[in-house]
Amino acid sequence: MAKLPQNVRPGGIATLSTRRGSNSATFRVRIEDITVDEVISVGQPTQGGKPVAFTRSEPVVMMVQTEGVKVTIQGEFVKTETDDDLVMILIKVLGVETEQRRAFHRLPIRIEVTSAWYWKGRGNPVAAGIQVGSPATVNAHDVDFDETDPDDGHHDKPAHVPAHVVAPAPTPAASAFLTLGPRPPAPGAGVTPPPAPKAQPVAEVKEPEKPKLDENAVEGIWVQLDDVEMCDYSGGGIAFVTHRPLPLSTWMSATYPLPVDMGPITVTGQVRSMRRRSVEGKNRTYIVGIQYTKLERSDQDRVVRSIFKYELEKARKASGL
């Protein structure tokens, strides 16, 4: 559940915004009450002297300016109540944004991921526009990316084939210059032997310079993960269970179905956490946490709405309604 900051409290003034199709409206409202389950009660706004009606589960956005900090609250209309002739609308808090930081409610749920891919290489494939399914980039197999775990059966490190080396010819031994034939005559007395030839300078052999790696280069390939199951998700990220250990900051792309028949969604993000589950034997699994890095606002709203609708449906079934 998204928690409201302490500076958002009853008596504060907020702006309430709605969007219906291509039309949007903003109203100034007063916060009357905040319940423990993060439901905000505000006075019913009016337009043209008439009260504004809301439909159930209609998304709304509240902006609260307090103590120099602007708080953005993503919510959903729940119902209308009347208390001492004061008509109030109740808004369920779904997400909170304070100073560009979001706190989303995470929904623990088991969902089989339709497809999951990780970027095996260097650089940012999202910024470079390298989509899932693209062929490997240049020198992709030279990237040193070892996600091997000694306790599992996966070995995915690129194999480097050793270069073929030709051994130099051995230097002839001194005995190789000895012959069994007659020796040349020794120089006679008073005869000056010819001068020995001058030794030629040995040319210095320089090793070829290794090409410098471009730190901004994007090299690698998208690799598909098998048997991936999501264990929770939110408007800010997902966590899933996999047999593959993945280093932090690894780029990920995943497609999974939203509950309550809200269709599939594709998200892109980076690994922010990974921990190994305590499972005996070689079939170890890992819980990997992904933070979204590229998610349209409309898709994020759809994720938040699916969470709320799922919990609402779950509460109705539990109460027998």
C-alpha positions in Angstrom: 0.0 0.0 0.0 1.3 3.5 -1.0 1.9 5.5 2.2 1.1 9.2 2.3 3.8 11.5 3.7 3.1 13.0 7.2 2.8 16.5 5.8 -0.4 15.4 3.9 -3.1 15.7 6.6 -6.7 16.8 7.2 -7.3 20.5 6.7 -4.9 20.7 3.8 -5.9 22.2 0.4 -5.4 20.2 -2.7 -6.2 20.3 -6.4 -8.2 17.4 -7.8 -7.8 16.6 -11.5 -9.9 14.3 -13.7 -9.6 13.2 -17.3 -12.6 11.9 -19.3 -11.7 11.1 -22.8 -10.2 14.3 -24.3 -11.6 16.5 -21.6 -9.9 17.3 -18.3 -10.9 19.4 -15.3 -9.2 20.6 -12.2 -10.9 21.5 -8.9 -9.8 23.0 -5.6 -10.8 20.8 -2.7 -10.2 20.5 1.1 -8.9 17.3 2.7 -11.4 16.4 5.4 -10.1 13.0 6.6 -7.5 10.3 5.9 -8.2 6.8 7.1 -5.7 4.1 8.2 -6.2 2.3 4.9 -5.1 5.3 3.0 -8.5 6.6 1.8 -8.8 10.3 1.5 -12.0 12.1 2.0 -12.4 15.5 0.3 -15.4 17.8 -0.2 -17.3 17.2 -3.3 -16.3 19.7 -6.0 -18.8 21.7 -7.9 -18.8 23.1 -11.4 -21.2 25.8 -12.5 -22.9 25.5 -9.2 -23.6 21.8 -9.6 -21.9 18.9 -7.8 -19.5 16.9 -10.0 -20.4 13.3 -10.2 -17.8 10.5 -10.4 -18.1 7.0 -11.6 -16.8 4.0 -9.6 -13.0 3.3 -10.1 -12.6 6.5 -12.0 -8.9 7.6 -11.8 -8.1 10.9 -10.3 -4.9 12.9 -9.5 -4.4 15.1 -6.4 -1.7 17.7 -6.0 -0.9 18.9 -2.5 1.6 21.7 -1.9 3.0 21.7 1.6 6.2 22.9 3.3 7.8 23.6 0.0 7.3 20.0 -1.3 4.7 19.1 -3.9 3.1 15.7 -3.5 1.3 14.0 -6.3 -1.3 11.4 -5.4 -2.6 8.9 -7.9 -6.0 7.6 -6.7 -9.3 6.1 -7.7 -12.8 7.2 -6.8 -14.5 4.8 -4.3 -17.8 6.3 -3.3 -19.7 9.4 -2.1 -20.6 9.9 1.5 -22.7 12.4 3.4 -21.6 13.5 6.9 -23.5 16.4 8.7 -24.9 17.7 5.4 -21.3 17.7 4.0 -21.0 15.6 0.8 -17.6 14.0 0.5 -16.0 11.8 -2.1 -13.7 9.0 -1.0 -10.4 8.5 -2.9 -8.3 5.3 -2.6 -4.6 6.1 -2.7 -2.8 4.0 -5.4 0.5 5.8 -5.8 2.5 8.7 -4.3 5.1 10.9 -5.9 7.2 13.2 -3.7 10.2 15.1 -5.2 10.2 12.8 -8.3 10.2 9.6 -6.1 7.3 7.2 -6.3 6.1 4.8 -3.7 3.8 2.2 -5.2 1.9 -0.6 -3.6 3.3 -4.0 -4.5 0.9 -6.8 -5.2 2.2 -10.3 -4.3 0.8 -12.6 -7.0 2.0 -15.5 -9.1 1.9 -14.8 -12.8 3.7 -16.8 -15.5 5.7 -14.4 -17.6 4.9 -14.6 -21.3 8.5 -13.8 -22.3 11.6 -12.4 -20.5 14.9 -11.3 -22.0 18.2 -10.0 -20.6 20.9 -8.0 -22.3 24.2 -9.9 -22.3 26.8 -7.3 -23.1 27.8 -3.7 -22.4 26.1 -0.4 -22.8 22.5 0.7 -22.8 20.5 -1.2 -25.5 17.3 0.8 -24.8 19.0 4.2 -25.5 20.7 2.7 -28.5 17.3 1.4 -29.8 18.4 -2.3 -29.9 15.1 -4.1 -29.5 14.5 -7.7 -28.4 15.1 -10.0 -31.4 17.8 -7.9 -33.0 20.9 -9.7 -34.2 24.1 -9.7 -32.1 26.1 -6.5 -32.4 29.8 -6.4 -33.4 32.1 -8.2 -31.0 29.2 -9.4 -28.9 30.8 -12.7 -28.1 33.9 -11.0 -26.8 32.0 -9.4 -23.9 33.1 -10.7 -20.6 29.8 -11.3 -18.9 29.9 -14.3 -16.5 26.6 -15.1 -14.8 27.6 -18.7 -14.0 26.8 -20.0 -10.6 28.8 -23.0 -9.3 25.7 -24.4 -7.7 23.5 -24.6 -10.8 23.8 -26.3 -14.2 23.9 -23.1 -16.3 27.1 -22.1 -17.9 26.6 -19.2 -20.2 30.0 -17.5 -20.4 31.2 -17.0 -23.9 33.9 -19.5 -24.9 37.1 -17.9 -26.1 39.0 -20.1 -28.6 42.8 -19.9 -28.1 44.7 -18.5 -31.0 46.9 -20.9 -33.1 50.5 -20.3 -32.0 53.4 -21.5 -34.2 56.5 -22.3 -32.2 59.8 -20.7 -33.5 62.5 -22.9 -35.0 65.1 -24.0 -32.4 68.5 -22.3 -32.5 71.1 -24.6 -33.9 73.5 -26.0 -31.4 77.2 -25.3 -31.5 77.9 -28.9 -32.6 75.7 -28.3 -35.7 78.5 -26.2 -37.1 81.2 -28.9 -36.8 82.0 -31.0 -39.8 84.1 -34.0 -40.4 85.9 -32.6 -43.5 89.3 -31.0 -43.5 89.8 -27.9 -41.5 90.7 -24.6 -43.3 94.5 -23.9 -43.2 95.6 -21.8 -40.3 96.9 -18.4 -41.3 100.6 -18.3 -41.9 103.1 -16.2 -39.9 103.0 -12.5 -40.7 99.6 -12.8 -42.4 96.9 -10.6 -41.1 93.5 -12.4 -40.9 90.6 -10.7 -42.5 88.5 -8.5 -40.2 85.4 -10.1 -38.7 82.1 -8.8 -40.1 80.4 -6.1 -38.0 77.4 -7.3 -36.1 74.2 -5.9 -37.5 71.9 -4.1 -35.0 68.9 -6.1 -34.1 65.6 -4.5 -35.1 63.2 -3.8 -32.2 60.0 -5.7 -32.7 57.0 -3.9 -31.3 53.8 -5.6 -30.4 50.7 -4.3 -32.2 48.7 -1.9 -30.1 45.4 -3.3 -28.8 42.4 -1.4 -30.0 40.9 0.9 -27.4 37.5 0.0 -26.2 34.8 2.6 -26.6 33.3 3.0 -23.2 30.1 4.2 -24.8 29.8 1.3 -27.2 26.8 -0.9 -27.0 27.8 -4.5 -27.7 25.9 -7.6 -26.9 22.8 -9.6 -27.6 19.3 -10.1 -26.1 19.1 -13.6 -24.5 15.8 -15.2 -23.6 15.1 -16.6 -20.1 13.0 -19.7 -19.8 10.6 -20.8 -17.0 10.2 -17.3 -15.5 7.4 -16.7 -12.9 6.6 -13.3 -11.5 6.1 -13.2 -7.7 5.0 -9.5 -7.3 4.6 -6.3 -9.3 3.8 -2.6 -8.9 3.7 0.6 -10.8 7.4 0.9 -10.3 8.8 -2.5 -10.9 8.4 -6.3 -10.8 10.1 -9.3 -9.1 10.3 -12.7 -10.6 11.8 -16.1 -9.9 14.3 -17.6 -12.3 17.1 -20.2 -12.4 19.6 -17.7 -13.9 21.6 -15.4 -11.6 21.8 -11.9 -13.1 24.2 -9.2 -12.2 23.0 -5.9 -10.9 22.2 -3.2 -13.5 21.5 -5.9 -16.2 18.9 -4.6 -18.7 15.7 -6.6 -18.8 12.6 -6.8 -21.0 9.5 -8.7 -20.0 5.9 -9.3 -21.1 3.3 -10.5 -18.7 -0.5 -10.5 -18.5 -2.2 -8.1 -16.1 -4.8 -9.7 -13.8 -8.5 -9.1 -14.0 -8.4 -9.3 -17.8 -6.6 -6.0 -18.4 -4.4 -7.4 -21.2 -0.7 -8.0 -21.6 2.0 -5.4 -20.9 5.7 -5.1 -21.9 8.1 -3.4 -19.5 11.8 -2.6 -19.7 14.0 -2.0 -16.7 17.3 -2.9 -14.9 18.1 -5.4 -12.2 18.2 -3.6 -8.8 18.3 -6.6 -6.5 19.0 -10.4 -6.6 19.0 -13.0 -3.9 19.3 -16.7 -3.9 16.5 -18.8 -2.4 17.5 -21.4 0.1 16.7 -24.5 -1.9 18.7 -27.6 -1.4 20.3 -29.4 -4.4 21.4 -28.0 -7.7 18.1 -26.6 -8.9 18.6 -23.3 -7.1 16.4 -20.4 -8.0 16.8 -16.6 -7.6 14.4 -13.7 -6.9 15.3 -10.8 -9.2 13.9 -7.3 -8.7 13.5 -5.1 -11.7 12.9 -1.3 -11.7 11.1 0.1 -14.7 13.2 2.5 -16.7 10.9 3.0 -19.7 7.2 2.8 -19.1 4.6 5.2 -20.6 2.4 7.0 -18.1 -0.7 5.4 -19.6 0.8 1.9 -19.1 1.8 2.8 -15.5 -1.8 3.9 -14.8 -3.0 0.6 -16.3 -0.7 -1.4 -13.9 -1.9 0.6 -10.9 -5.5 0.1 -11.8 -5.1 -3.6 -12.3 -3.6 -3.9 -8.8 -6.5 -2.0 -7.2 -9.2 -4.0 -9.2 -7.6 -7.3 -8.3 -7.6 -6.5 -4.6 -11.1 -5.1 -4.8 -12.3 -8.3 -6.4 -10.4 -10.4 -3.9 -12.1 -8.5 -1.0 -15.5 -9.0 -2.6 -15.0 -12.8 -2.9 -13.7 -13.0 0.7 -16.8 -11.2 2.0 -19.1 -13.4 -0.1 -20.5 -10.6 -2.2 
